[in-house]
């Protein structure tokens, strides 16, 4: 009994429940004879697609700013980067890198100001952040409508003003990472470039954590009073964490879009923070602590669950159920983290 | 009086001036916006007035349901979404039994109340576990409950929950249709007595609905004077002191949420009897957002709200709703801009209010520490 309790404490309820649920779904999938290689390929792609957005949670949590619900802030910067690269008709890797080069400074600036703001409202980051994210997305709707883009790829073919709701990337950066060095093994298609890029980002964040400035940021986030006593400028470290998080979000959406094949504008990024938050929490992170392994485990569990549940539920029940299950799981997990005592107050 | 006390007094005055200014500035800005928008929309005055009155009648109840948790120090209760769900469950119930007219509506109110009490109790329990993070928690709770609600009505309706009436379920026999026709109770409350002034033939005023809202305002004022109301105020000001004073803090907070949820359920019933069709999977989603934005536009803050602010805010917010598409059309040649602007205003004003509140309360905490 004691061992079992220790085991549960160590793994954590979220991971255990989601893992168990996934296992049941996998067994069901096997029973229903759903082709496994296709599912595996989908899981790999979606882990790479969503991984960087989930990774964006890590610096913010480490710097002590809690779950970054203002992820859309970085996402719109990433979208602007991608739009500019399309406007100049840049395709393939040139387009991808241009998009990154435009998006990174933009998101760093946005993150800097957002960080300044969060320093004035310590303890309420998550509530305020959620609405900052919502406001940014809805404010950008007006921008998309008025933005002076001219490329026929971006604007409506005839009639209507502003950018399209979804911009196809087919002639530009569609699947540049996915197809890079991609190969098939036993029917499973491995998006090598995508996974490698995700791994690279994870490695960069991990490496940053090992450097001196990373260690200082962690210290500032772990215990503010102690950090002040040792002479760390906590506010500066928090801004650093937010900037990193926002930049990762911008990179994340570009990677996501190139894999998805479309840029989704207007209200599409509105709820984008919630799946990312849920994934990192499923991985075992809390409001105060998150590591790279939490990101990888969480993204894998969450995306695998979504991928496997879709065909299984399609056979067993109505198709829209898988969306419902996604809503219940992701919000249930966030709720669990918020109400946990050790999940703790940020103040 | 020593210099420290004088300094403190000046500080207090500055702070209260800041709060006072914010309380006025937000409504003034929105009155200005509405004025400009009204001018450019070129809509006839009576039309706008008529629309605003209809919307005021159907939305105020929901907005006012937010006030009690604010008094109890729990911030803006985004969990009224659950109350709205309770109201909708009751409406689906009466639609299933083909209950009509005012009687049907009253039965809906009766059915919704116990459901809302249970929901409110559960929300209260969760929020007591997340003190200091009530707003984000209640919001996520709303999303979560929405998932469960969809699960129940998509999968259980017709399989576990029997439905009598034809046409309520999807053709497969499982899951509720996207929209439920509420023709039986449509305008049941509004139509009891509608005042049509002779001078303005386009104007119709749903007197009874407005009276119900007025009654709620009076009751609310009375309620804050009762023992429970005073306890809520005490809990809202300082949980620890209230605890020491012998108030059961957790219980009081749960009571506040239950009242709010029940009011929201009734509010949603009033809202939908005016609309006439229930969008099964969508009617409740925006309830929290629009109600909270309305309250804040009226000049309320996260820690202070009155029914006057709620009414003023509802008036201004819905005025903006009516005029912004036309104003956008006339100014920018695109009615979509008005739509987007309106949504941006809803989110933006909530963000701004939360930001200012967090900023202020942090300032207070620090001045407490240093003194």
Interface residues (C-beta under 8 A of the other chain):
Chain A: X69 X117 X120 X121 X122 X123 X124 X126 X127 X128 X130 X131 X132 X134 X135 X137 X138 X139 X141 X142 X145 X146 X161 X162 X274 X317 X318 X320 X321 X324 X325 X327 X328 X331 X332 X334 X335 X338 X339 X341 X345 X347
Chain B: X126 X129 X130 X132 X133 X135 X136 X137 X139 X140 X141 X143 X144 X146 X147 X148 X150 X151 X154 X155 X172 X174 X175 X332 X333 X334 X336 X337 X340 X341 X343 X344 X346 X347 X348 X350 X351 X354 X355 X357 X358 X359 X362
